[in-house]
Amino acid sequence: MMNWDDMKVFLAVARAESLSGAGKVLKVDPATVGRRVARLEEELGGALFVKSPQGYALTDLGARIDAHARQAEAALSLAREEAQGQAEQLSGQIRVGAPDGCANFLLPKVCADISRENPDLEVQILALPRVVNLSKREADMAITVSPPDTGRLLVQKVTDYKLHVVASKPYLAHCDPITTKADLKNHPIVGYIHDMIFDAELDYLREMDVDRVTVASNSVAVQLNALRQGAGVGIGHDFALPLIGRLERILMDEISLTRSFYLVRHASDKRVERLKRFADRLMAGMKSEVARLEGLT
């Protein structure tokens, strides 16, 4: 009879694609992970992984076991979450993945408020310059800038937010005048690394009618700090401006962008009361915080 602890080891290796990576997650040494996998393979009568230069890949048997193990894990998680959800206050750990602009300038205040209301809850903010992989359980839920169209997911629109062309006040005081969109071609542009844009909604260059950037980063926070230091002109989130300071909006009549945040969860989590309550509170908090910060801009 298979041991669930061995299944957890198997799933950790399947996700990390290495013994060392699984060991870090499980807080055991890689040799122990290897022995546990070997024991499980002996019990099942076949290899679960094949080692390659890229790491540990699932065999056909491993892939079949992986599907069943994930279903069992989800069922156990659902039972645990439903039990915890009966408590008046939220507890345990909930991880939220988000693009770094949202993670840096919105979620700290929102999650701090939720934490004060639920002192036994641990909220983890996973800030990534890419789409969070919910299928691998990188997070319990994720904020995205466009609704995904694949997978068994529950998608809810959170709120719209606005972006404008910005530059630092010292830069604007000494640069050539910027009175029309055409003037942007005479100024250094701060923006994304083009081949690392993970969502078409983040490709702002076409909105500015420019074709290259002078200072580029895959991080919104880095871009805004570069603009703050006078590196040039770029697109900034209105909700971030009161927090970062020293940036001024320009060309507001010519360039005004509206984007949206979406909350994405596993479809199976729709029935989990604890996660539903957290998601409702998170969305309400984000909507309120965007409105508050944009009102200060």
Backbone as CSV, one residue per row, in Angstrom:
resi,resn,N_x,N_y,N_z,CA_x,CA_y,CA_z,C_x,C_y,C_z
1,MET,0.851,-1.198,0.000,0.000,0.000,0.000,0.881,1.240,0.000
2,MET,0.593,2.192,-0.907,1.431,3.373,-1.030,1.281,4.286,0.180
3,ASN,2.409,4.831,0.605,2.467,5.773,1.716,2.274,7.186,1.164
4,TRP,1.366,7.974,1.778,1.131,9.322,1.272,2.377,10.192,1.404
5,ASP,3.205,9.941,2.429,4.446,10.703,2.559,5.350,10.471,1.350
6,ASP,5.373,9.237,0.833,6.150,8.959,-0.374,5.566,9.690,-1.577
7,MET,4.235,9.790,-1.614,3.589,10.515,-2.698,3.969,11.995,-2.667
8,LYS,4.080,12.573,-1.475,4.477,13.964,-1.361,5.895,14.157,-1.879
9,VAL,6.766,13.200,-1.605,8.132,13.255,-2.126,8.103,13.168,-3.650
10,PHE,7.318,12.230,-4.168,7.193,12.075,-5.626,6.725,13.374,-6.278
11,LEU,5.692,13.998,-5.714,5.165,15.237,-6.286,6.183,16.364,-6.219
12,ALA,6.949,16.411,-5.142,7.966,17.454,-5.007,9.032,17.314,-6.094
13,VAL,9.456,16.088,-6.375,10.453,15.865,-7.424,9.851,16.187,-8.792
14,ALA,8.612,15.790,-9.014,7.958,16.063,-10.300,7.858,17.556,-10.563
15,ARG,7.621,18.341,-9.515,7.478,19.793,-9.691,8.832,20.488,-9.805
16,ALA,9.766,20.069,-8.969,11.080,20.726,-8.973,11.974,20.206,-10.086
17,GLU,11.684,18.979,-10.549,12.481,18.317,-11.589,13.926,18.100,-11.144
18,SER,14.121,17.987,-9.837,15.451,17.675,-9.293,15.297,17.190,-7.864
19,LEU,16.267,16.393,-7.417,16.252,15.915,-6.029,16.567,17.047,-5.071
20,SER,17.508,17.909,-5.460,17.896,19.003,-4.571,16.754,20.006,-4.413
21,GLY,16.071,20.304,-5.517,14.948,21.226,-5.439,13.825,20.668,-4.576
22,ALA,13.553,19.369,-4.734,12.528,18.732,-3.901,12.958,18.719,-2.446
23,GLY,14.258,18.487,-2.211,14.764,18.471,-0.841,14.570,19.799,-0.140
24,LYS,14.768,20.899,-0.867,14.572,22.221,-0.271,13.129,22.431,0.140
25,VAL,12.205,21.993,-0.704,10.779,22.131,-0.398,10.402,21.277,0.810
26,LEU,10.923,20.054,0.840,10.562,19.104,1.892,11.406,19.250,3.155
27,LYS,12.518,20.068,3.036,13.445,20.274,4.149,14.132,18.967,4.564
28,VAL,14.551,18.197,3.561,15.345,16.987,3.779,16.481,16.994,2.762
29,ASP,17.515,16.171,2.973,18.646,16.176,2.052,18.292,15.399,0.774
30,PRO,18.959,15.734,-0.348,18.651,15.096,-1.631,18.808,13.578,-1.614
31,ALA,19.781,13.074,-0.824,19.979,11.626,-0.770,18.741,10.928,-0.212
32,THR,18.128,11.540,0.801,16.899,10.969,1.378,15.773,10.984,0.352
33,VAL,15.682,12.071,-0.410,14.666,12.154,-1.460,14.876,11.033,-2.472
34,GLY,16.133,10.818,-2.863,16.434,9.767,-3.828,16.053,8.387,-3.319
35,ARG,16.337,8.125,-2.040,15.985,6.822,-1.459,14.471,6.621,-1.422
36,ARG,13.745,7.688,-1.104,12.283,7.579,-1.033,11.696,7.322,-2.422
37,VAL,12.252,7.970,-3.429,11.783,7.744,-4.792,12.092,6.309,-5.222
38,ALA,13.308,5.835,-4.901,13.693,4.465,-5.264,12.780,3.451,-4.588
39,ARG,12.434,3.714,-3.329,11.542,2.800,-2.611,10.162,2.764,-3.265
40,LEU,9.683,3.936,-3.686,8.380,3.995,-4.333,8.421,3.293,-5.687
41,GLU,9.508,3.468,-6.424,9.642,2.798,-7.721,9.666,1.288,-7.559
42,GLU,10.343,0.831,-6.509,10.384,-0.619,-6.248,8.993,-1.143,-5.912
43,GLU,8.271,-0.387,-5.133,6.917,-0.798,-4.738,5.981,-0.844,-5.943
44,LEU,6.156,0.108,-6.869,5.275,0.183,-8.039,5.755,-0.679,-9.197
45,GLY,6.994,-1.125,-9.113,7.508,-2.032,-10.135,7.924,-1.365,-11.425
46,GLY,8.377,-0.119,-11.356,8.820,0.569,-12.574,9.413,1.921,-12.260
47,ALA,10.180,2.450,-13.204,10.817,3.757,-13.021,9.786,4.878,-13.148
48,LEU,9.873,5.840,-12.250,8.976,6.996,-12.283,9.623,8.211,-12.946
49,PHE,10.956,8.246,-12.920,11.680,9.375,-13.489,12.836,8.863,-14.341
50,VAL,13.217,9.683,-15.313,14.421,9.444,-16.078,15.277,10.694,-15.952
51,LYS,16.547,10.531,-15.616,17.428,11.675,-15.417,18.010,12.120,-16.746
52,SER,17.973,13.446,-16.972,18.516,14.029,-18.190,19.319,15.269,-17.819
53,PRO,20.031,15.874,-18.770,20.762,17.108,-18.460,19.861,18.223,-17.940
54,GLN,18.579,18.170,-18.293,17.639,19.195,-17.835,17.046,18.893,-16.462
55,GLY,17.285,17.696,-15.938,16.740,17.336,-14.632,15.998,16.020,-14.678
56,TYR,15.091,15.821,-13.729,14.326,14.584,-13.623,13.000,14.740,-14.371
57,ALA,12.811,13.934,-15.414,11.581,13.968,-16.205,10.745,12.732,-15.903
58,LEU,9.431,12.883,-15.947,8.531,11.772,-15.671,8.558,10.745,-16.795
59,THR,8.555,9.482,-16.428,8.341,8.414,-17.399,6.847,8.302,-17.665
60,ASP,6.445,7.394,-18.559,5.015,7.194,-18.813,4.301,6.763,-17.538
61,LEU,4.929,5.841,-16.797,4.338,5.412,-15.526,4.279,6.589,-14.566
62,GLY,5.366,7.356,-14.502,5.401,8.511,-13.616,4.311,9.514,-13.936
63,ALA,4.064,9.740,-15.224,3.028,10.694,-15.624,1.646,10.222,-15.179
64,ARG,1.398,8.903,-15.269,0.092,8.381,-14.821,-0.049,8.508,-13.305
65,ILE,1.021,8.194,-12.585,0.984,8.325,-11.123,0.818,9.790,-10.736
66,ASP,1.485,10.686,-11.480,1.419,12.118,-11.189,-0.025,12.619,-11.250
67,ALA,-0.766,12.201,-12.257,-2.151,12.649,-12.400,-2.992,12.224,-11.207
68,HIS,-2.820,10.948,-10.776,-3.593,10.458,-9.626,-3.145,11.133,-8.336
69,ALA,-1.840,11.342,-8.186,-1.325,11.960,-6.965,-1.827,13.391,-6.824
70,ARG,-1.879,14.112,-7.933,-2.365,15.490,-7.871,-3.851,15.533,-7.503
71,GLN,-4.624,14.573,-8.016,-6.037,14.517,-7.658,-6.208,14.247,-6.169
72,ALA,-5.402,13.308,-5.647,-5.477,12.993,-4.222,-5.051,14.191,-3.388
73,GLU,-3.997,14.874,-3.816,-3.528,16.055,-3.093,-4.602,17.135,-3.067
74,ALA,-5.256,17.344,-4.215,-6.305,18.363,-4.288,-7.480,18.018,-3.377
75,ALA,-7.824,16.735,-3.325,-8.933,16.306,-2.461,-8.596,16.532,-0.991
76,LEU,-7.375,16.192,-0.593,-6.956,16.416,0.789,-6.924,17.898,1.115
77,SER,-6.430,18.689,0.168,-6.365,20.132,0.382,-7.760,20.719,0.525
78,LEU,-8.690,20.239,-0.315,-10.058,20.726,-0.253,-10.685,20.426,1.101
79,ALA,-10.487,19.202,1.603,-11.032,18.835,2.907,-10.441,19.706,4.013
80,ARG,-9.142,19.935,3.939,-8.469,20.753,4.958,-8.963,22.197,4.910
81,GLU,-9.092,22.731,3.690,-9.514,24.124,3.538,-10.953,24.315,4.012
82,GLU,-11.817,23.334,3.706,-13.214,23.455,4.132,-13.328,23.433,5.656
83,ALA,-12.499,22.610,6.292,-12.509,22.557,7.753,-12.030,23.873,8.342
84,GLN,-10.955,24.446,7.775,-10.424,25.703,8.277,-11.364,26.862,7.982
85,GLY,-12.100,26.739,6.890,-12.988,27.820,6.497,-14.167,28.013,7.434
86,GLN,-14.426,27.054,8.294,-15.527,27.185,9.243,-15.202,28.156,10.366
87,ALA,-13.922,28.424,10.594,-13.529,29.337,11.661,-13.933,30.758,11.292
88,GLU,-14.220,31.581,12.312,-14.626,32.954,12.062,-13.492,33.745,11.431
89,GLN,-12.274,33.546,11.947,-11.111,34.215,11.385,-10.350,33.261,10.469
90,LEU,-9.679,33.823,9.481,-8.871,33.024,8.578,-7.552,32.670,9.242
91,SER,-7.039,31.489,8.925,-5.772,31.055,9.503,-5.020,30.240,8.457
92,GLY,-3.832,29.802,8.827,-3.028,29.024,7.905,-2.249,29.921,6.960
93,GLN,-1.928,29.397,5.797,-1.088,30.099,4.825,-1.813,30.211,3.495
94,ILE,-1.791,31.400,2.900,-2.348,31.617,1.572,-1.317,32.399,0.766
95,ARG,-0.984,31.886,-0.409,0.012,32.540,-1.263,-0.669,33.146,-2.485
96,VAL,-0.352,34.416,-2.718,-0.917,35.156,-3.853,0.210,35.524,-4.813
97,GLY,0.092,35.117,-6.061,1.050,35.510,-7.084,0.557,36.753,-7.805
98,ALA,1.491,37.636,-8.175,1.088,38.878,-8.826,2.237,39.449,-9.635
99,PRO,1.928,40.196,-10.713,2.987,40.934,-11.405,3.582,41.950,-10.450
100,ASP,4.845,42.324,-10.671,5.543,43.049,-9.610,4.992,44.448,-9.372
101,GLY,4.352,45.079,-10.362,3.752,46.383,-10.106,2.657,46.291,-9.057
102,CYS,1.780,45.319,-9.217,0.720,45.070,-8.235,1.308,44.626,-6.908
103,ALA,2.304,43.730,-6.957,2.903,43.194,-5.739,3.634,44.269,-4.934
104,ASN,4.258,45.219,-5.624,5.014,46.261,-4.935,4.149,47.389,-4.397
105,PHE,3.135,47.788,-5.155,2.451,49.032,-4.831,1.003,48.872,-4.355
106,LEU,0.418,47.690,-4.494,-0.959,47.488,-4.053,-1.077,46.450,-2.934
107,LEU,-0.502,45.277,-3.159,-0.740,44.168,-2.233,-0.181,44.380,-0.822
108,PRO,0.948,45.082,-0.629,1.426,45.256,0.754,0.379,45.886,1.672
109,LYS,-0.262,46.961,1.233,-1.288,47.620,2.059,-2.515,46.736,2.209
110,VAL,-2.961,46.144,1.103,-4.167,45.301,1.150,-3.949,44.099,2.052
111,CYS,-2.808,43.428,1.895,-2.539,42.225,2.692,-2.249,42.562,4.152
112,ALA,-1.673,43.724,4.393,-1.460,44.152,5.783,-2.801,44.329,6.494
113,ASP,-3.778,44.925,5.785,-5.112,45.094,6.370,-5.762,43.746,6.663
114,ILE,-5.643,42.805,5.713,-6.227,41.476,5.917,-5.542,40.769,7.081
115,SER,-4.233,40.912,7.195,-3.483,40.258,8.270,-3.886,40.799,9.638
116,ARG,-4.115,42.097,9.730,-4.550,42.669,11.013,-5.901,42.109,11.427
117,GLU,-6.752,41.856,10.464,-8.073,41.294,10.768,-8.001,39.806,11.100
118,ASN,-6.944,39.125,10.641,-6.798,37.677,10.800,-5.378,37.358,11.266
119,PRO,-5.084,37.557,12.556,-3.698,37.435,13.045,-3.096,36.041,12.910
120,ASP,-3.914,35.017,12.749,-3.382,33.660,12.591,-3.161,33.277,11.129
121,LEU,-3.368,34.229,10.229,-3.208,33.976,8.798,-1.834,34.442,8.338
122,GLU,-1.149,33.611,7.555,0.102,34.005,6.917,-0.166,34.237,5.430
123,VAL,0.006,35.482,4.995,-0.190,35.834,3.590,1.174,35.945,2.924
124,GLN,1.373,35.197,1.867,2.623,35.252,1.102,2.354,35.921,-0.240
125,ILE,3.187,36.910,-0.589,3.061,37.614,-1.859,4.199,37.164,-2.761
126,LEU,3.850,36.495,-3.846,4.834,36.002,-4.801,4.891,36.982,-5.975
127,ALA,5.940,37.810,-6.009,6.086,38.825,-7.055,6.927,38.263,-8.185
128,LEU,6.328,38.154,-9.363,7.037,37.561,-10.495,6.838,38.381,-11.761
129,PRO,7.895,38.569,-12.561,7.747,39.233,-13.860,7.311,38.247,-14.944
130,ARG,6.358,37.408,-14.618,5.816,36.418,-15.551,4.486,35.937,-14.999
131,VAL,3.812,35.097,-15.755,2.545,34.530,-15.314,2.814,33.455,-14.259
132,VAL,2.076,33.496,-13.159,2.213,32.499,-12.102,1.604,31.180,-12.566
133,ASN,2.304,30.073,-12.335,1.844,28.757,-12.762,0.975,28.140,-11.660
134,LEU,-0.339,28.293,-11.804,-1.249,27.737,-10.805,-1.332,26.219,-10.909
135,SER,-1.138,25.665,-12.105,-1.237,24.216,-12.262,-0.163,23.494,-11.453
136,LYS,0.979,24.140,-11.233,2.030,23.568,-10.408,1.926,24.021,-8.955
137,ARG,0.808,24.690,-8.648,0.551,25.154,-7.286,1.650,26.094,-6.786
138,GLU,2.150,26.960,-7.695,3.083,27.992,-7.251,2.405,28.936,-6.272
139,ALA,1.096,29.076,-6.415,0.331,29.959,-5.538,-1.089,29.435,-5.442
140,ASP,-1.809,29.896,-4.419,-3.216,29.514,-4.263,-4.104,30.289,-5.230
141,MET,-3.671,31.507,-5.558,-4.410,32.342,-6.499,-3.443,33.350,-7.088
142,ALA,-3.839,33.972,-8.188,-2.928,34.889,-8.861,-3.675,36.100,-9.394
143,ILE,-2.974,37.233,-9.384,-3.463,38.438,-10.038,-2.829,38.489,-11.429
144,THR,-3.631,38.729,-12.450,-3.111,38.829,-13.812,-3.614,40.123,-14.454
145,VAL,-3.002,40.502,-15.586,-3.431,41.712,-16.292,-4.295,41.397,-17.506
146,SER,-4.513,40.131,-17.766,-5.483,39.728,-18.783,-6.062,38.378,-18.367
147,PRO,-7.305,38.098,-18.704,-7.928,36.843,-18.271,-7.382,35.658,-19.058
148,PRO,-6.920,34.610,-18.383,-6.449,33.425,-19.109,-7.616,32.744,-19.814
149,ASP,-7.311,32.105,-20.939,-8.376,31.455,-21.715,-8.193,29.943,-21.800
150,THR,-7.288,29.403,-20.988,-7.100,27.953,-20.961,-7.075,27.476,-19.519
151,GLY,-7.335,26.196,-19.346,-7.280,25.597,-18.019,-8.609,25.691,-17.282
152,ARG,-8.733,24.856,-16.257,-9.939,24.852,-15.412,-9.739,25.881,-14.305
153,LEU,-10.085,27.121,-14.637,-9.789,28.234,-13.748,-11.035,29.068,-13.487
154,LEU,-11.071,29.672,-12.323,-12.114,30.633,-11.962,-11.501,32.019,-12.098
155,VAL,-12.053,32.839,-12.994,-11.488,34.155,-13.287,-12.504,35.230,-12.914
156,GLN,-12.074,36.207,-12.113,-12.932,37.312,-11.703,-12.207,38.637,-11.953
157,LYS,-12.881,39.572,-12.598,-12.282,40.889,-12.777,-12.273,41.626,-11.447
158,VAL,-11.131,42.219,-11.119,-10.990,42.930,-9.851,-11.304,44.406,-10.025
159,THR,-10.546,45.077,-10.910,-10.746,46.512,-11.113,-9.947,46.988,-12.319
160,ASP,-10.333,48.128,-12.867,-9.528,48.798,-13.882,-8.493,49.676,-13.184
161,TYR,-7.413,49.989,-13.890,-6.434,50.965,-13.398,-5.896,51.752,-14.580
162,LYS,-5.337,52.910,-14.293,-4.908,53.824,-15.347,-3.394,53.991,-15.356
163,LEU,-2.873,54.281,-16.555,-1.446,54.530,-16.732,-1.277,55.753,-17.636
164,HIS,-0.194,56.511,-17.392,0.106,57.682,-18.205,1.605,57.776,-18.440
165,VAL,1.986,58.632,-19.374,3.402,58.925,-19.593,3.892,59.773,-18.422
166,VAL,5.051,59.402,-17.882,5.595,60.115,-16.727,7.084,60.363,-16.916
167,ALA,7.577,61.341,-16.172,9.006,61.632,-16.105,9.251,62.374,-14.804
168,SER,10.501,62.408,-14.366,10.809,63.097,-13.115,10.744,64.603,-13.327
169,LYS,10.433,65.324,-12.275,10.344,66.781,-12.360,11.696,67.398,-12.720
170,PRO,12.814,66.944,-12.132,14.110,67.495,-12.561,14.398,67.237,-14.037
171,TYR,14.037,66.041,-14.535,14.258,65.757,-15.964,13.453,66.715,-16.830
172,LEU,12.184,66.905,-16.497,11.321,67.773,-17.302,11.783,69.222,-17.247
173,ALA,12.425,69.615,-16.139,12.871,71.003,-15.999,14.039,71.326,-16.920
174,HIS,14.790,70.290,-17.348,15.998,70.533,-18.122,15.974,69.918,-19.528
175,CYS,14.945,69.164,-19.858,14.918,68.498,-21.162,14.236,69.378,-22.204
176,ASP,14.307,68.942,-23.459,13.555,69.618,-24.519,12.069,69.488,-24.228
177,PRO,11.283,70.477,-24.607,9.846,70.440,-24.295,9.164,69.191,-24.856
178,ILE,8.175,68.701,-24.116,7.355,67.569,-24.566,5.911,68.050,-24.573
179,THR,5.439,68.418,-25.747,4.083,68.941,-25.864,3.173,68.051,-26.700
180,THR,3.770,67.162,-27.511,2.980,66.226,-28.311,3.637,64.852,-28.255
181,LYS,2.885,63.846,-28.681,3.412,62.485,-28.715,4.666,62.394,-29.590
182,ALA,4.694,63.169,-30.678,5.839,63.136,-31.596,7.135,63.545,-30.908
183,ASP,7.037,64.374,-29.860,8.239,64.825,-29.153,8.937,63.692,-28.406
184,LEU,8.232,62.604,-28.145,8.832,61.496,-27.395,10.006,60.874,-28.139
185,LYS,10.021,60.986,-29.461,11.105,60.402,-30.251,12.448,61.077,-29.959
186,ASN,12.422,62.255,-29.352,13.645,62.989,-29.043,14.118,62.763,-27.612
187,HIS,13.513,61.796,-26.923,13.834,61.565,-25.507,14.143,60.094,-25.258
188,PRO,15.027,59.833,-24.288,15.271,58.432,-23.901,14.013,57.831,-23.279
189,ILE,13.719,56.587,-23.644,12.510,55.914,-23.175,12.887,54.802,-22.194
190,VAL,12.158,54.742,-21.105,12.309,53.679,-20.114,11.133,52.723,-20.273
191,GLY,11.417,51.415,-20.341,10.316,50.468,-20.515,10.745,49.040,-20.276
192,TYR,9.951,48.111,-20.801,10.201,46.683,-20.616,11.297,46.181,-21.552
193,ILE,11.961,45.094,-21.146,12.799,44.328,-22.059,11.835,43.619,-23.011
194,HIS,11.923,43.940,-24.286,10.838,43.556,-25.200,10.604,42.057,-25.254
195,ASP,11.686,41.254,-25.306,11.471,39.813,-25.438,11.124,39.141,-24.114
196,MET,10.966,39.943,-23.053,10.542,39.394,-21.763,9.168,39.894,-21.354
197,ILE,8.470,40.578,-22.274,7.089,40.982,-21.986,6.214,39.732,-21.988
198,PHE,5.603,39.415,-20.872,4.866,38.156,-20.735,3.375,38.293,-21.006
199,ASP,2.911,39.515,-21.283,1.502,39.726,-21.599,1.404,40.913,-22.549
200,ALA,0.633,40.774,-23.612,0.521,41.838,-24.613,0.019,43.145,-24.006
201,GLU,-0.721,43.058,-22.907,-1.231,44.262,-22.252,-0.117,45.132,-21.694
202,LEU,1.092,44.585,-21.566,2.229,45.331,-21.009,3.100,45.961,-22.092
203,ASP,2.754,45.778,-23.345,3.541,46.326,-24.442,3.068,47.758,-24.715
204,TYR,3.705,48.714,-24.032,3.259,50.099,-24.100,3.910,50.904,-25.229
205,LEU,4.961,50.376,-25.851,5.697,51.163,-26.840,4.810,51.615,-28.000
206,ARG,3.904,50.717,-28.413,3.047,51.082,-29.544,2.120,52.239,-29.186
207,GLU,1.776,52.358,-27.903,0.921,53.463,-27.462,1.671,54.792,-27.520
208,MET,3.011,54.722,-27.400,3.827,55.927,-27.390,4.387,56.263,-28.768
209,ASP,4.155,55.391,-29.740,4.693,55.578,-31.105,6.216,55.674,-31.105
210,VAL,6.861,54.861,-30.265,8.322,54.758,-30.270,8.671,53.292,-30.498
211,ASP,9.873,53.037,-30.970,10.227,51.670,-31.337,11.398,51.098,-30.541
212,ARG,11.944,51.855,-29.589,13.052,51.317,-28.800,13.081,51.983,-27.432
213,VAL,13.726,51.300,-26.490,13.917,51.867,-25.152,15.409,52.067,-24.906
214,THR,15.708,53.035,-24.064,17.089,53.326,-23.699,17.484,52.594,-22.427
215,VAL,16.575,52.567,-21.463,16.769,51.808,-20.221,15.603,50.836,-20.106
216,ALA,15.910,49.554,-19.995,14.855,48.530,-19.975,14.997,47.625,-18.760
217,SER,13.861,47.158,-18.261,13.848,46.185,-17.167,12.580,45.355,-17.271
218,ASN,12.640,44.126,-16.759,11.436,43.302,-16.696,10.620,43.597,-15.451
219,SER,11.056,44.580,-14.652,10.385,44.935,-13.401,9.803,46.338,-13.472
220,VAL,8.535,46.482,-13.133,7.892,47.793,-13.067,8.579,48.671,-12.026
221,ALA,8.918,48.081,-10.883,9.553,48.857,-9.818,10.884,49.440,-10.278
222,VAL,11.664,48.653,-11.013,12.947,49.149,-11.533,12.710,50.256,-12.548
223,GLN,11.732,50.084,-13.426,11.426,51.123,-14.416,11.061,52.434,-13.730
224,LEU,10.188,52.374,-12.737,9.757,53.599,-12.067,10.903,54.259,-11.312
225,ASN,11.771,53.446,-10.728,12.922,54.030,-10.035,13.899,54.651,-11.021
226,ALA,14.055,54.046,-12.211,14.904,54.645,-13.242,14.324,55.982,-13.687
227,LEU,13.013,56.035,-13.874,12.365,57.292,-14.237,12.540,58.333,-13.133
228,ARG,12.427,57.882,-11.914,12.597,58.787,-10.765,13.996,59.389,-10.729
229,GLN,14.974,58.631,-11.222,16.356,59.108,-11.243,16.679,59.935,-12.495
230,GLY,15.663,60.198,-13.319,15.874,61.053,-14.476,16.377,60.343,-15.714
231,ALA,16.110,59.013,-15.813,16.616,58.249,-16.958,15.876,58.547,-18.256
232,GLY,14.743,59.214,-18.180,13.999,59.520,-19.392,12.502,59.586,-19.143
233,VAL,11.760,59.100,-20.138,10.300,59.162,-20.124,9.762,57.745,-20.273
234,GLY,8.652,57.441,-19.596,8.072,56.104,-19.710,6.635,56.082,-19.239
235,ILE,6.061,54.901,-19.259,4.683,54.703,-18.807,4.700,54.315,-17.332
236,GLY,3.846,54.974,-16.551,3.757,54.665,-15.125,2.325,54.425,-14.691
237,HIS,2.163,53.542,-13.710,0.840,53.278,-13.134,0.435,54.460,-12.259
238,ASP,-0.752,54.982,-12.442,-1.210,56.089,-11.603,-1.190,55.708,-10.129
239,PHE,-1.531,54.445,-9.814,-1.595,54.055,-8.401,-0.219,53.994,-7.740
240,ALA,0.843,53.913,-8.553,2.192,53.847,-7.981,2.791,55.224,-7.727
241,LEU,2.306,56.239,-8.413,2.945,57.548,-8.362,2.965,58.174,-6.967
242,PRO,1.873,58.108,-6.174,1.954,58.698,-4.834,2.971,57.990,-3.928
243,LEU,3.250,56.719,-4.210,4.160,55.954,-3.366,5.612,56.150,-3.757
244,ILE,5.866,56.386,-5.037,7.250,56.493,-5.476,7.736,57.942,-5.512
245,GLY,6.840,58.886,-5.746,7.192,60.298,-5.684,8.058,60.775,-6.838
246,ARG,8.154,62.103,-6.971,9.044,62.794,-7.907,8.719,62.568,-9.374
247,LEU,7.609,61.904,-9.679,7.237,61.675,-11.074,5.993,62.491,-11.417
248,GLU,5.979,63.022,-12.635,4.888,63.873,-13.071,4.284,63.319,-14.362
249,ARG,2.984,63.346,-14.443,2.305,62.883,-15.660,2.352,63.963,-16.738
250,ILE,2.531,63.520,-17.978,2.555,64.442,-19.107,1.730,63.848,-20.253
251,LEU,1.409,64.674,-21.231,0.657,64.245,-22.428,-0.632,63.503,-22.065
252,MET,-1.292,63.937,-21.015,-2.470,63.204,-20.538,-3.624,63.215,-21.531
253,ASP,-3.691,64.256,-22.368,-4.770,64.312,-23.358,-4.498,63.408,-24.552
254,GLU,-3.231,63.063,-24.769,-2.869,62.250,-25.929,-2.696,60.772,-25.598
255,ILE,-2.158,60.488,-24.421,-1.885,59.094,-24.053,-2.455,58.820,-22.664
256,SER,-3.514,58.052,-22.618,-4.120,57.640,-21.350,-4.561,56.195,-21.500
257,LEU,-3.943,55.314,-20.756,-4.193,53.883,-20.894,-5.051,53.367,-19.742
258,THR,-5.893,52.412,-20.051,-6.669,51.713,-19.021,-6.418,50.221,-19.164
259,ARG,-6.026,49.607,-18.079,-5.822,48.164,-18.023,-6.641,47.603,-16.865
260,SER,-6.643,46.295,-16.715,-7.459,45.660,-15.684,-6.664,44.591,-14.947
261,PHE,-7.036,44.384,-13.693,-6.517,43.263,-12.916,-7.600,42.192,-12.814
262,TYR,-7.178,40.920,-12.868,-8.075,39.786,-12.717,-7.549,38.874,-11.618
263,LEU,-8.452,38.292,-10.867,-8.073,37.292,-9.872,-8.361,35.919,-10.457
264,VAL,-7.343,35.071,-10.459,-7.460,33.743,-11.066,-7.233,32.686,-9.990
265,ARG,-8.135,31.714,-9.932,-8.021,30.627,-8.950,-8.297,29.289,-9.630
266,HIS,-7.923,28.211,-8.966,-8.302,26.885,-9.429,-9.823,26.761,-9.357
267,ALA,-10.430,26.210,-10.389,-11.884,26.048,-10.396,-12.356,25.214,-9.209
268,SER,-11.553,24.225,-8.813,-11.943,23.364,-7.696,-11.972,24.106,-6.369
269,ASP,-11.278,25.262,-6.303,-11.244,26.027,-5.053,-12.494,26.881,-4.856
270,LYS,-13.380,26.896,-5.845,-14.580,27.707,-5.738,-15.420,27.299,-4.532
271,ARG,-15.344,26.015,-4.167,-16.147,25.509,-3.045,-15.448,25.667,-1.703
272,VAL,-14.206,26.129,-1.711,-13.445,26.234,-0.467,-13.773,27.564,0.200
273,GLU,-14.499,27.507,1.288,-14.999,28.720,1.934,-13.863,29.637,2.376
274,ARG,-12.816,29.071,2.895,-11.684,29.873,3.398,-11.052,30.689,2.267
275,LEU,-10.789,30.053,1.145,-10.184,30.760,0.020,-11.164,31.751,-0.605
276,LYS,-12.441,31.405,-0.614,-13.442,32.320,-1.152,-13.498,33.591,-0.321
277,ARG,-13.486,33.443,0.998,-13.537,34.626,1.869,-12.302,35.490,1.684
278,PHE,-11.157,34.848,1.574,-9.931,35.611,1.364,-9.978,36.327,0.012
279,ALA,-10.414,35.622,-1.031,-10.469,36.216,-2.368,-11.406,37.424,-2.396
280,ASP,-12.558,37.299,-1.745,-13.505,38.417,-1.697,-12.877,39.629,-1.002
281,ARG,-12.172,39.361,0.095,-11.533,40.459,0.843,-10.389,41.071,0.037
282,LEU,-9.636,40.227,-0.653,-8.521,40.703,-1.467,-9.022,41.599,-2.599
283,MET,-10.063,41.172,-3.296,-10.586,41.959,-4.417,-11.144,43.296,-3.942
284,ALA,-11.891,43.263,-2.832,-12.445,44.511,-2.305,-11.326,45.462,-1.887
285,GLY,-10.287,44.909,-1.253,-9.163,45.734,-0.819,-8.401,46.333,-1.986
286,MET,-8.166,45.534,-3.031,-7.456,46.043,-4.205,-8.245,47.154,-4.898
287,LYS,-9.527,46.939,-5.060,-10.362,47.944,-5.715,-10.332,49.258,-4.935
288,SER,-10.444,49.161,-3.616,-10.418,50.350,-2.769,-9.058,51.044,-2.819
289,GLU,-7.974,50.255,-2.814,-6.636,50.840,-2.789,-6.304,51.512,-4.123
290,VAL,-6.693,50.910,-5.238,-6.485,51.561,-6.532,-7.208,52.900,-6.568
291,ALA,-8.467,52.918,-6.119,-9.241,54.155,-6.123,-8.603,55.206,-5.209
292,ARG,-8.130,54.780,-4.054,-7.498,55.713,-3.114,-6.234,56.327,-3.694
293,LEU,-5.351,55.486,-4.217,-4.066,55.974,-4.727,-4.238,56.799,-6.002
294,GLU,-5.138,56.373,-6.882,-5.370,57.167,-8.085,-5.977,58.527,-7.735
295,GLY,-6.756,58.562,-6.648,-7.318,59.838,-6.196,-6.255,60.789,-5.665
296,LEU,-5.111,60.242,-5.219,-4.022,61.068,-4.708,-3.094,61.563,-5.809
297,THR,-3.178,60.925,-6.988,-2.230,61.238,-8.070,-2.473,62.645,-8.618
